[in-house]
Amino acid sequence: MLRRSLAVIVAAAALAVAPAAAASAATALPATNTRHTCVRHTTGLCGWAHRQRPANKWETAQCRDYSISYSAHSSGTCSYHHGVKYWFK
């Protein structure tokens, strides 16, 4: 009986943690790029680390075709422009 209760508690805790991890992956990028740092991205490079400057403080990324992105979220940024070359947030 005790083992079954512990199993139920562990399963409930695992379910409670899973949505929190998914929500953090979909969080919005910072409002401006004035911190001169980048959050961790899976593609592209941090523009600040490679001596690149954004066009303005709201630019999110520079695409590989040199177009500018103002995405609120990192998911799908520059998807129709051959991907992200440099991130600024």
C-alpha positions, 0 to 999 in steps of 0.5 A, a space after each residue: 500500500 505504501 509503495 502504491 501511494 509513493 508511486 502515485 505521488 511521484 507520478 503526480 510530481 512528474 506531471 506537474 513539472 512537465 508543463 513548466 518545462 514546456 512553458 519555459 521553452 516557449 517564453 518570449 524573448 526580451 523586449 529590447 536587445 540592449 543587454 549585449 548578451 543572447 539567450 541560448 539558441 539552438 541555431 545561429 550565433 550570438 551577434 554580440 559575441 561576433 562583433 555584429 550590431 543590430 539595426 535598432 534596439 528591437 531587432 531580434 535576429 539577422 537572417 542568413 539572407 541579411 533580412 531583419 527579424 523582429 520576432 517575439 519568440 525564437 521559434 520559427 524566426 527566419 524560417 522563410 529566409 534560410 534560418 538565423 545567422 545572428 541573434 541579438 536577444 
